[in-house]
């Protein structure tokens, strides 16, 4: 049975619209709560990391340099993951691009090749100027 449009302001049932809006607002509230919980957990973890850096400083390991070293390791691992997710033919193409650009030695993809060169006493390829 069709409803008379004059019974429904602007063509929408007020009760239905309000119910939907309240549900959506409730979910946004849930998101805000979860964001707060997540941020507190992250803050707690960052505090623990800071405590380890303080421990390092107390043991004679320079905090600033340790921080840079850890950051570099995290970024290298991220680069390795990007390259590991490539198909073999894509990986070969990336190798060719890196060699053409002159950055091959900087890619984690080439670490094994560079280590082999060092182990064999061969001269490392020099980037073109």
ROVO-518897 format. One record per residue (C-alpha): residue in three letters; x, y, z; residue number from 1. Coordinates in nm, 4 decimals. Each point is the difference from the previous one (the first is absolute). Layout:
% residues N
+-----+----------+----------+----------+-----+
|  aa |        u |        v |        w |   i |
+-----+----------+----------+----------+-----+
| ALA |        X |        Y |        Z | NUM |
...
+-----+----------+----------+----------+-----+
***
This chain:
% residues 129
+-----+----------+----------+----------+-----+
|  aa |        u |        v |        w |   i |
+-----+----------+----------+----------+-----+
| UNK |   0.0000 |   0.0000 |   0.0000 |   1 |
| UNK |   0.1511 |   0.3322 |  -0.1088 |   2 |
| UNK |   0.0291 |   0.2789 |   0.2541 |   3 |
| UNK |  -0.1374 |   0.3430 |  -0.0660 |   4 |
| UNK |   0.2930 |   0.2405 |  -0.0542 |   5 |
| UNK |  -0.1799 |   0.2616 |   0.2074 |   6 |
| UNK |   0.0300 |  -0.2330 |   0.3004 |   7 |
| UNK |   0.3804 |  -0.0122 |  -0.0390 |   8 |
| UNK |   0.1884 |   0.3354 |   0.0158 |   9 |
| UNK |   0.2402 |   0.0396 |  -0.2941 |  10 |
| UNK |  -0.0917 |  -0.3496 |  -0.1165 |  11 |
| UNK |   0.1914 |  -0.1802 |   0.2812 |  12 |
| UNK |  -0.1333 |  -0.1685 |   0.3081 |  13 |
| UNK |   0.1362 |   0.2069 |   0.2909 |  14 |
| UNK |   0.0218 |  -0.2970 |   0.2342 |  15 |
| UNK |   0.1992 |  -0.2100 |  -0.2497 |  16 |
| UNK |   0.2412 |   0.2838 |  -0.0812 |  17 |
| UNK |   0.0573 |   0.0799 |   0.3672 |  18 |
| UNK |   0.0618 |  -0.3677 |   0.0760 |  19 |
| UNK |   0.2565 |  -0.0252 |  -0.2819 |  20 |
| UNK |   0.1766 |   0.3232 |   0.0989 |  21 |
| UNK |   0.0206 |  -0.1086 |   0.3659 |  22 |
| UNK |   0.1469 |  -0.3371 |  -0.1032 |  23 |
| UNK |   0.2641 |   0.1681 |  -0.2150 |  24 |
| UNK |   0.0844 |   0.2496 |   0.2750 |  25 |
| UNK |   0.0304 |  -0.2908 |   0.2420 |  26 |
| UNK |   0.2530 |  -0.1657 |  -0.2304 |  27 |
| UNK |   0.1976 |   0.3242 |  -0.0219 |  28 |
| UNK |   0.0000 |   0.0099 |   0.3785 |  29 |
| UNK |   0.1277 |  -0.3604 |   0.0012 |  30 |
| UNK |   0.2763 |   0.1019 |  -0.2418 |  31 |
| UNK |   0.1022 |   0.2878 |   0.2272 |  32 |
| UNK |   0.0106 |  -0.2336 |   0.2993 |  33 |
| UNK |   0.2072 |  -0.2604 |  -0.1857 |  34 |
| UNK |   0.2344 |   0.2737 |  -0.1270 |  35 |
| UNK |   0.0535 |   0.1120 |   0.3596 |  36 |
| UNK |   0.0703 |  -0.3564 |   0.1153 |  37 |
| UNK |   0.2393 |  -0.0528 |  -0.2910 |  38 |
| UNK |   0.1807 |   0.3289 |   0.0638 |  39 |
| UNK |   0.0422 |  -0.0837 |   0.3685 |  40 |
| UNK |   0.1452 |  -0.3417 |  -0.0874 |  41 |
| UNK |   0.2360 |   0.1653 |  -0.2485 |  42 |
| UNK |   0.1029 |   0.2585 |   0.2596 |  43 |
| UNK |   0.0731 |  -0.2811 |   0.2486 |  44 |
| UNK |   0.2148 |  -0.1798 |  -0.2577 |  45 |
| UNK |   0.1836 |   0.3238 |  -0.0875 |  46 |
| UNK |   0.0661 |   0.0516 |   0.3720 |  47 |
| UNK |   0.1506 |  -0.3503 |   0.0219 |  48 |
| UNK |   0.2149 |   0.0695 |  -0.3060 |  49 |
| UNK |   0.1154 |   0.3242 |   0.1619 |  50 |
| UNK |   0.0899 |  -0.1943 |   0.3157 |  51 |
| UNK |   0.2202 |  -0.2318 |  -0.2095 |  52 |
| UNK |   0.1746 |   0.3017 |  -0.1546 |  53 |
| UNK |   0.0549 |   0.1369 |   0.3514 |  54 |
| UNK |   0.1393 |  -0.3391 |   0.1030 |  55 |
| UNK |   0.2334 |   0.0086 |  -0.3006 |  56 |
| UNK |   0.1166 |   0.3473 |   0.0998 |  57 |
| UNK |   0.0634 |  -0.1253 |   0.3520 |  58 |
| UNK |   0.2107 |  -0.2816 |  -0.1404 |  59 |
| UNK |   0.2145 |   0.2314 |  -0.2090 |  60 |
| UNK |  -0.1782 |  -0.0418 |  -0.3352 |  61 |
| UNK |  -0.0680 |   0.3435 |  -0.1529 |  62 |
| UNK |  -0.3764 |   0.0434 |  -0.0124 |  63 |
| UNK |  -0.0180 |   0.2192 |  -0.3114 |  64 |
| UNK |   0.2152 |  -0.2298 |  -0.2110 |  65 |
| UNK |  -0.1852 |  -0.3105 |   0.1216 |  66 |
| UNK |  -0.3278 |   0.1647 |  -0.0967 |  67 |
| UNK |   0.1321 |   0.0729 |  -0.3522 |  68 |
| UNK |   0.1333 |  -0.3540 |  -0.0337 |  69 |
| UNK |  -0.3338 |  -0.1540 |   0.1012 |  70 |
| UNK |  -0.1887 |   0.2340 |  -0.2346 |  71 |
| UNK |   0.2265 |  -0.0998 |  -0.2897 |  72 |
| UNK |  -0.0539 |  -0.3694 |   0.0755 |  73 |
| UNK |  -0.3788 |   0.0436 |   0.0083 |  74 |
| UNK |   0.0050 |   0.1843 |  -0.3320 |  75 |
| UNK |   0.2284 |  -0.2593 |  -0.1593 |  76 |
| UNK |  -0.2371 |  -0.2749 |   0.1108 |  77 |
| UNK |  -0.2899 |   0.1909 |  -0.1563 |  78 |
| UNK |   0.1966 |   0.0286 |  -0.3263 |  79 |
| UNK |   0.0775 |  -0.3729 |   0.0107 |  80 |
| UNK |  -0.3700 |  -0.0747 |   0.0419 |  81 |
| UNK |  -0.0936 |   0.2201 |  -0.2959 |  82 |
| UNK |   0.2522 |  -0.1833 |  -0.2170 |  83 |
| UNK |  -0.0900 |  -0.3439 |   0.1380 |  84 |
| UNK |  -0.3643 |   0.0549 |  -0.0974 |  85 |
| UNK |   0.0979 |   0.0326 |  -0.3665 |  86 |
| UNK |  -0.0297 |  -0.2817 |  -0.2494 |  87 |
| UNK |   0.3323 |  -0.1292 |  -0.1360 |  88 |
| UNK |  -0.0367 |   0.1843 |  -0.3330 |  89 |
| UNK |  -0.0894 |   0.3215 |   0.1825 |  90 |
| UNK |   0.3018 |  -0.0431 |   0.2284 |  91 |
| UNK |   0.2263 |  -0.0383 |  -0.3053 |  92 |
| UNK |  -0.1486 |   0.3149 |  -0.1520 |  93 |
| UNK |   0.0614 |   0.1912 |   0.3244 |  94 |
| UNK |   0.3609 |  -0.1252 |  -0.0056 |  95 |
| UNK |   0.0433 |   0.1262 |  -0.3553 |  96 |
| UNK |  -0.1524 |   0.3366 |   0.0921 |  97 |
| UNK |   0.2263 |   0.0333 |   0.3048 |  98 |
| UNK |   0.3077 |  -0.0895 |  -0.2030 |  99 |
| UNK |  -0.0970 |   0.2509 |  -0.2708 | 100 |
| UNK |  -0.0623 |   0.2705 |   0.2592 | 101 |
| UNK |   0.3184 |  -0.0801 |   0.1921 | 102 |
| UNK |  -0.1626 |  -0.0878 |   0.3318 | 103 |
| UNK |   0.0413 |  -0.3756 |  -0.0198 | 104 |
| UNK |   0.2403 |  -0.0163 |   0.2945 | 105 |
| UNK |  -0.2522 |   0.1805 |   0.2207 | 106 |
| UNK |  -0.2856 |  -0.2463 |  -0.0484 | 107 |
| UNK |  -0.0425 |  -0.2890 |   0.2447 | 108 |
| UNK |  -0.0630 |  -0.2095 |  -0.3090 | 109 |
| UNK |   0.3706 |   0.0290 |  -0.0819 | 110 |
| UNK |   0.1389 |  -0.0748 |   0.3462 | 111 |
| UNK |   0.0757 |  -0.3604 |  -0.0905 | 112 |
| UNK |   0.1753 |   0.1071 |  -0.3194 | 113 |
| UNK |   0.2079 |   0.2638 |   0.1783 | 114 |
| UNK |   0.0935 |  -0.2461 |   0.2783 | 115 |
| UNK |   0.1070 |  -0.2544 |  -0.2591 | 116 |
| UNK |   0.2152 |   0.2610 |  -0.1720 | 117 |
| UNK |   0.1679 |   0.0854 |   0.3321 | 118 |
| UNK |   0.0482 |  -0.3676 |   0.0925 | 119 |
| UNK |   0.1619 |  -0.0775 |  -0.3353 | 120 |
| UNK |   0.2326 |   0.3000 |   0.0275 | 121 |
| UNK |  -0.1458 |   0.1446 |  -0.3168 | 122 |
| UNK |  -0.0194 |   0.3711 |  -0.0462 | 123 |
| UNK |  -0.3426 |   0.1443 |   0.0770 | 124 |
| UNK |  -0.1765 |   0.1665 |  -0.2892 | 125 |
| UNK |   0.0318 |   0.3775 |   0.0262 | 126 |
| UNK |  -0.2980 |   0.2222 |  -0.0775 | 127 |
| UNK |   0.0377 |   0.1997 |  -0.3172 | 128 |
| UNK |   0.0575 |   0.3709 |   0.0484 | 129 |
+-----+----------+----------+----------+-----+
***
